[in-house]
Amino acid sequence: MTETSEFADIPTTTLADLLGRDQVMDIGIRPLWGPVPRVAGPAFTVRCPPGDNLMLHAAIHRAPAGSVVVVESGDLNYALAGGNVCAVAQRRGIAGFVADGLIRDLAEVREAGFPVFARGVIPIPGAKKAVAPLGGRVRCGGVRVEAGDVVVADEEGVVAVPAARGSDVLAAARARLAKEVAETLDSWEAAHRARIDEILAEAGFEG
């Protein structure tokens, strides 16, 4: 079984090259402060209906240390969490939040250094009424995420690695990175130009 912490050294760009567009969250899910450290951990999934944040507030007391709390919401009118919620999550060892929604108290979150990837900030909090199961399948940033999938997030974006493919993806990512380290810019440039010229020639481009 792959240790999700091993993904901490793998850039999201490398994972995106291997997994393709379907596993990369849309550009609205972005780091809310920077420079943000790379976050990697198993997904602890939460579903919050628009206007309500109860289950995220419940999740911070239940998500295991090292996990990434992934929230399905889509709400752009109310905050899912604020400074104290993020502080408690951080104190309990949660690696970060990836939320399809908004937070508030950004200055506090930034000062604490707690990684949050979300759609933005708004000062008004949501209600706490809607009860829903934790740990189910969610959709965040257009990507389906199952509990236990490996979530990797950095300044380039957020990628969800299906748990069943974790070992294979990690091995392929390491091999790709090793190849990149061994390659000089001169050799990359030569190979790149040859490839581009070949594509242009096949399309009938002259110039």
Sequence and secondary structure as in RCSB ss.txt:
>XXXX:A:sequence
MTETSEFADIPTTTLADLLGRDQVMDIGIRPLWGPVPRVAGPAFTVRCPPGDNLMLHAAIHRAPAGSVVVVESGD
LNYALAGGNVCAVAQRRGIAGFVADGLIRDLAEVREAGFPVFARGVIPIPGAKKAVAPLGGRVRCGGVRVEAGDV
VVADEEGVVAVPAARGSDVLAAARARLAKEVAETLDSWEAAHRARIDEILAEAGFEG
>XXXX:A:secstr
   GGGGGGS HHHHHHHH GGGB  TTSEESSSS   EEEEEEEEE  TTB HHHHHHTTTS TT EEEEE   
SSSEEE HHHHHHHHHTT  EEEESSEE  HHHHHHHT  EEESEE SSB BS     SSS EEETTEEE TT E
EEEETTEEEEE GGGHHHHHHHHHHHHHHHHH  HHHHHHHHHHHHHHHHHHTT   
